[in-house]
Amino acid sequence: MSVFGLLTYLGIAAVAGYIGSHLAGYSTSGCFTNVVLGLIGAIIGTIISRYVNIRDPLYIAGIPLIWSIVGATLFVMLLGYFRRGSKKRR
């Protein structure tokens, strides 16, 4: 894989993470967090799409964009649920 290909993957993951985090109502702190959320979202979204047997019509550089956004949104919602539940009330 070339450097340009790697940067393309990271850019698409950042966009998917950004959109997913904002759809879930969670504002992340930076670009690196969005990339990580996008990559994890791509994995989760791919698993979900295989389970429900629905293909993504929009692939960019081999990454299923719509399912990446869905996966990132679900992952951020799950993180937000556990993060809110771990806070102690006074």
NORKAFEN-V136945 format. One record per backbone hydrogen bond with DSSP energy under -0.5 kcal/mol. CO is the residue of the C=O (numbers start at 1). NH is the residue of the N-H. E is the energy in kcal/mol with one decimal. If there is no record, write none. Layout:
# NORKAFEN-V136945
co/nh/e
CO/NH/E
CO/NH/E
This chain:
# NORKAFEN-V136945
co/nh/e
2/6/-2.1
3/7/-2.5
4/8/-1.9
5/9/-2.3
6/10/-2.5
7/11/-2.2
8/12/-2.5
9/13/-2.4
10/14/-2.1
11/15/-2.1
12/16/-2.6
13/17/-2.6
14/18/-2.4
15/19/-2.6
16/20/-2.5
17/21/-2.5
18/22/-1.9
19/23/-2.3
20/24/-1.7
21/26/-3.0
26/28/-0.7
30/34/-1.6
31/35/-2.2
32/36/-2.3
33/37/-2.7
34/38/-2.4
35/39/-2.5
36/40/-2.6
37/41/-2.6
38/42/-2.0
39/43/-1.7
40/44/-2.7
41/45/-3.1
42/46/-2.0
43/47/-2.0
44/48/-2.5
45/49/-2.6
46/50/-2.0
47/51/-2.0
48/52/-2.5
49/53/-0.8
49/54/-1.8
55/57/-0.5
57/59/-0.6
58/65/-2.0
58/66/-0.6
60/63/-1.7
62/64/-0.5
63/60/-2.3
63/65/-1.0
64/68/-1.8
65/69/-2.0
66/70/-2.3
67/71/-2.6
68/72/-2.6
69/73/-2.5
70/74/-2.4
71/75/-2.5
72/76/-2.5
73/77/-2.3
74/78/-2.2
75/79/-2.4
76/80/-2.7
77/81/-2.0
78/82/-2.1
79/83/-2.5
80/84/-2.3
81/85/-1.8
82/86/-1.1
84/87/-0.8
